[in-house]
Amino acid sequence: METPNPIWNEADLEARYHRKELQDFMTHNPIMQILRPTQIGDQTGPLTAPVSTVNKLEAIKILMNLLWKAGLIAGAFDADDLFRPDLRMYQMTTKELFDKLKVIVGEKEKKPSTTSSPDSPTQIGSTGDRTSSPFVSAAEADSDASSEPRRMSLGPTGAAML
Protein backbone atom coordinates (compact mmCIF):
# COMPACT_ATOMS: atom_id res chain seq x y z
CA MET A 1 0.00 0.00 0.00
CA GLU A 2 1.38 3.37 -1.00
CA THR A 3 1.31 6.27 1.47
CA PRO A 4 -0.33 9.46 0.21
CA ASN A 5 1.68 12.64 -0.20
CA PRO A 6 1.61 14.86 2.88
CA ILE A 7 -0.78 17.81 2.76
CA TRP A 8 1.86 20.16 4.22
CA ASN A 9 4.96 21.57 2.62
CA GLU A 10 8.40 22.09 4.12
CA ALA A 11 8.43 25.88 3.71
CA ASP A 12 5.13 26.24 5.59
CA LEU A 13 6.31 23.91 8.34
CA GLU A 14 9.58 25.86 8.73
CA ALA A 15 7.76 29.22 8.80
CA ARG A 16 5.37 27.98 11.48
CA TYR A 17 8.26 26.59 13.51
CA HIS A 18 10.21 29.87 13.43
CA ARG A 19 7.13 31.91 14.34
CA LYS A 20 6.49 29.57 17.27
CA GLU A 21 10.12 30.01 18.40
CA LEU A 22 9.68 33.80 18.23
CA GLN A 23 6.43 33.60 20.19
CA ASP A 24 8.08 31.44 22.88
CA PHE A 25 10.92 33.96 23.11
CA MET A 26 8.44 36.84 23.48
CA THR A 27 6.63 34.97 26.23
CA HIS A 28 9.58 33.65 28.26
CA ASN A 29 12.42 36.18 27.88
CA PRO A 30 12.64 38.38 31.02
CA ILE A 31 13.08 41.62 29.05
CA MET A 32 10.15 40.76 26.78
CA GLN A 33 8.06 40.03 29.88
CA ILE A 34 8.75 43.61 31.01
CA LEU A 35 8.07 45.18 27.59
CA ARG A 36 5.07 42.97 26.73
CA PRO A 37 5.31 43.67 23.00
CA THR A 38 2.30 43.24 20.75
CA GLN A 39 2.21 42.93 17.00
CA ILE A 40 0.92 46.04 15.24
CA GLY A 41 1.71 45.03 11.69
CA ASP A 42 3.13 42.28 9.58
CA GLN A 43 6.70 41.35 10.26
CA THR A 44 8.55 42.93 7.40
CA GLY A 45 12.11 42.80 6.36
CA PRO A 46 14.80 42.38 5.70
CA LEU A 47 16.22 43.82 8.92
CA THR A 48 19.64 45.35 9.48
CA ALA A 49 21.68 43.84 12.29
CA PRO A 50 21.48 46.11 15.33
CA VAL A 51 24.61 47.94 16.44
CA SER A 52 26.15 47.10 19.78
CA THR A 53 26.67 49.64 22.53
CA VAL A 54 28.20 49.88 25.98
CA ASN A 55 25.46 52.23 27.21
CA LYS A 56 22.36 50.67 28.80
CA LEU A 57 19.98 53.43 27.70
CA GLU A 58 21.18 53.14 24.09
CA ALA A 59 20.82 49.34 24.32
CA ILE A 60 17.18 49.77 25.39
CA LYS A 61 16.57 52.18 22.49
CA ILE A 62 18.18 49.75 20.04
CA LEU A 63 15.96 46.91 21.29
CA MET A 64 12.80 49.02 21.09
CA ASN A 65 13.75 50.18 17.59
CA LEU A 66 14.26 46.56 16.51
CA LEU A 67 10.82 45.69 17.87
CA TRP A 68 9.28 48.61 15.96
CA LYS A 69 11.01 47.66 12.70
CA ALA A 70 9.67 44.13 13.13
CA GLY A 71 6.07 45.35 13.42
CA LEU A 72 5.96 45.06 17.22
CA ILE A 73 5.39 47.72 19.85
CA ALA A 74 6.07 47.67 23.57
CA GLY A 75 3.01 47.51 25.79
CA ALA A 76 2.57 49.36 29.06
CA PHE A 77 5.58 48.78 31.30
CA ASP A 78 7.10 50.07 34.52
CA ALA A 79 10.22 52.14 33.76
CA ASP A 80 11.86 51.01 37.01
CA ASP A 81 11.48 47.39 35.89
CA LEU A 82 12.85 48.28 32.46
CA PHE A 83 16.04 49.82 33.86
CA ARG A 84 16.69 47.05 36.40
CA PRO A 85 18.30 44.41 34.10
CA ASP A 86 21.96 44.92 33.28
CA LEU A 87 23.45 45.93 29.93
CA ARG A 88 24.54 42.38 29.09
CA MET A 89 20.93 41.18 29.39
CA TYR A 90 19.81 43.81 26.86
CA GLN A 91 22.65 42.92 24.50
CA MET A 92 21.75 39.21 24.64
CA THR A 93 18.02 39.89 24.23
CA THR A 94 18.57 42.13 21.21
CA LYS A 95 20.88 39.58 19.57
CA GLU A 96 18.50 36.70 20.22
CA LEU A 97 15.49 38.68 18.96
CA PHE A 98 17.36 39.67 15.80
CA ASP A 99 18.49 36.07 15.22
CA LYS A 100 14.89 34.86 15.49
CA LEU A 101 13.52 37.63 13.28
CA LYS A 102 16.13 37.35 10.52
CA VAL A 103 15.13 33.73 9.90
CA ILE A 104 11.56 34.93 9.33
CA VAL A 105 12.09 38.21 7.41
CA GLY A 106 15.72 38.12 6.26
CA GLU A 107 18.79 40.20 6.99
CA LYS A 108 19.86 43.32 5.11
CA GLU A 109 23.57 43.80 4.55
CA LYS A 110 24.97 46.74 6.46
CA LYS A 111 26.61 49.34 4.25
CA PRO A 112 29.55 51.08 5.88
CA SER A 113 28.83 54.78 6.17
CA THR A 114 30.77 57.64 7.65
CA THR A 115 27.84 60.06 7.75
CA SER A 116 24.39 59.75 9.22
CA SER A 117 21.35 59.78 7.00
CA PRO A 118 19.95 63.29 6.53
CA ASP A 119 16.43 62.10 7.36
CA SER A 120 17.36 60.39 10.63
CA PRO A 121 17.51 62.33 13.89
CA THR A 122 21.02 62.80 15.21
CA GLN A 123 21.91 62.95 18.87
CA ILE A 124 25.14 63.58 20.68
CA GLY A 125 26.02 60.48 22.67
CA SER A 126 27.56 60.35 26.12
CA THR A 127 31.02 60.14 24.55
CA GLY A 128 30.45 63.32 22.53
CA ASP A 129 30.03 61.55 19.19
CA ARG A 130 26.93 61.86 17.04
CA THR A 131 24.65 58.85 16.88
CA SER A 132 21.58 58.23 14.78
CA SER A 133 18.43 57.24 16.64
CA PRO A 134 14.71 57.26 15.90
CA PHE A 135 14.16 58.32 19.53
CA VAL A 136 14.75 62.07 19.77
CA SER A 137 14.54 63.50 23.24
CA ALA A 138 11.72 65.90 23.99
CA ALA A 139 14.24 68.67 24.70
CA GLU A 140 15.76 68.31 21.22
CA ALA A 141 12.59 68.05 19.15
CA ASP A 142 11.78 71.45 17.64
CA SER A 143 14.16 73.04 20.10
CA ASP A 144 14.05 76.79 20.45
CA ALA A 145 16.78 76.81 23.09
CA SER A 146 14.20 77.41 25.82
CA SER A 147 15.18 76.23 29.28
CA GLU A 148 11.64 74.98 29.88
CA PRO A 149 11.40 71.21 29.37
CA ARG A 150 9.35 69.99 26.42
CA ARG A 151 6.49 67.54 26.88
CA MET A 152 6.14 64.47 24.70
CA SER A 153 2.86 63.16 23.39
CA LEU A 154 1.85 59.80 24.85
CA GLY A 155 0.51 58.56 21.54
CA PRO A 156 -2.46 56.22 21.17
CA THR A 157 -1.23 53.49 23.54
CA GLY A 158 -0.12 55.88 26.28
CA ALA A 159 -3.25 57.99 26.07
CA ALA A 160 -5.43 54.89 26.42
CA MET A 161 -3.77 54.13 29.75
CA LEU A 162 -4.90 57.46 31.27
Secondary structure as the mmCIF struct_conf table of DSSP 4:
data_model
#
loop_
_struct_conf.conf_type_id
_struct_conf.id
_struct_conf.beg_label_comp_id
_struct_conf.beg_label_asym_id
_struct_conf.beg_label_seq_id
_struct_conf.end_label_comp_id
_struct_conf.end_label_asym_id
_struct_conf.end_label_seq_id
HELX_LH_PP_P HELX_LH_PP_P1 GLU A 2 PRO A 6
BEND BEND1 ILE A 7 TRP A 8
HELX_RH_AL_P HELX_RH_AL_P1 GLU A 10 HIS A 28
HELX_RH_AL_P HELX_RH_AL_P2 PRO A 30 LEU A 35
STRN STRN1 THR A 38 GLN A 39
BEND BEND2 GLY A 41 GLY A 41
HELX_LH_PP_P HELX_LH_PP_P2 PRO A 46 PRO A 46
STRN STRN2 LEU A 47 THR A 48
HELX_LH_PP_P HELX_LH_PP_P3 ALA A 49 SER A 52
BEND BEND3 VAL A 54 VAL A 54
HELX_RH_AL_P HELX_RH_AL_P3 LYS A 56 LYS A 69
TURN_TY1_P TURN_TY1_P1 ALA A 70 GLY A 71
STRN STRN3 LEU A 72 ILE A 73
BEND BEND4 ALA A 76 ALA A 76
HELX_RH_AL_P HELX_RH_AL_P4 ALA A 79 PHE A 83
BEND BEND5 ARG A 84 PRO A 85
HELX_RH_AL_P HELX_RH_AL_P5 LEU A 87 VAL A 105
STRN STRN4 GLU A 107 LYS A 108
HELX_LH_PP_P HELX_LH_PP_P4 GLU A 109 PRO A 112
BEND BEND6 THR A 114 THR A 115
TURN_TY1_P TURN_TY1_P2 PRO A 118 ASP A 119
BEND BEND7 SER A 120 SER A 120
STRN STRN5 THR A 122 ILE A 124
TURN_TY1_P TURN_TY1_P3 SER A 126 THR A 127
BEND BEND8 GLY A 128 GLY A 128
STRN STRN6 ARG A 130 SER A 132
BEND BEND9 PRO A 134 PRO A 134
TURN_TY1_P TURN_TY1_P4 ALA A 138 ASP A 142
BEND BEND10 SER A 147 GLU A 148
HELX_LH_PP_P HELX_LH_PP_P5 PRO A 149 ARG A 150
HELX_RH_AL_P HELX_RH_AL_P6 GLY A 155 MET A 161
#
